[in-house]
Amino acid sequence: MGKPLILVTNDDGITAPGLRALVSYMKEIGDVVVVAPDSPQSGMGHAITLDSTLYSKKMQVDLSHTGTEEYSCSGTPADCVKLGLQELLERKPDICVSGINHGSNSSINVIYSGTMSAAIEAGIEGIPAIGFSLCDYNWDTDFSPAEVYVKNIVGEALTCGIPKGVVLNVNIPKLPKQELKGIKVCRQAKANWKEKFDKRTNPMGKDYYWLTGEFELLDKGEDTDEWALANGYISVVPTQFDLTAHHAIQDINNWNLK
């Protein structure tokens, strides 16, 4: 059999250092095609473009990545996967990897994540998919401590498969390689953001707002992604895009619905 075909995408943009690192790791495993946003799309969630046109451009961002097809897309991360699968790739990829995101997508952050939404879009199409994030927002952060773990997880996913309807959410703590303790498969921690808006006024007298907030961990469990990250482990959370609250169906059936 030939090399696996790997679709690489992200939400930080096609020139982001995290994506460039991920491309270099994936080139050691298979043939790589990149379809990524032409500008940062963080926090876009699963938004798709419906009321405007999409543009795509074939390009070569890194001369060291010769032999890799790369396309920038004017849309969201989910758009990138849709366009890649429908128009740009010659065949269905064997796996889709998204990231490496600059910043955490653990716990409740997965809801807002463009990185994970790109992976979920691939999962919806029946393609094994993984979202990778490093818990460091610094644009120039060092991704190399995660390399061996990223390649290990992708290799195992290709060999063993990912359960149908499941996408992996992988978060990596900001630690030197020698301090990383390994990988833990865990659940998403219960948490939320205690948010507020910073209201300001521009020189023309018009009000504007900056969203601010503090992360509030509500979960003391030692089987969560937040615990794993705080204790030096890479967290792997199997996530699903079936949002049905199956445990609540019977309760709702007991309502007097007419």
Buried (B, 14 or more C-beta within 10 A) or exposed (E): EEEBBBBBBBBBBBBBBBBBBBBBBBBEBBBBBBBBBBEBBBEBBBBBBEEEEBEBEEEEBBEEBEEBBBBBBBBBBBBBBBBBBEEBBEEEBBBBBBBBBBBBBBBBBBEBBBBBBBBBBBBBBEBBBBBBBBBBEEEEBBBEBBBEBBBEBBBEBBEEEBEEEBBBBBBBBBBEEEEBEEBBBBBBBBBBBEEEEEEEEEEEEEEEEEEEEEBEBEBEEEEBBBBBBBEEBBBBBBBEBEEEEEEEEEEEEEEEEE
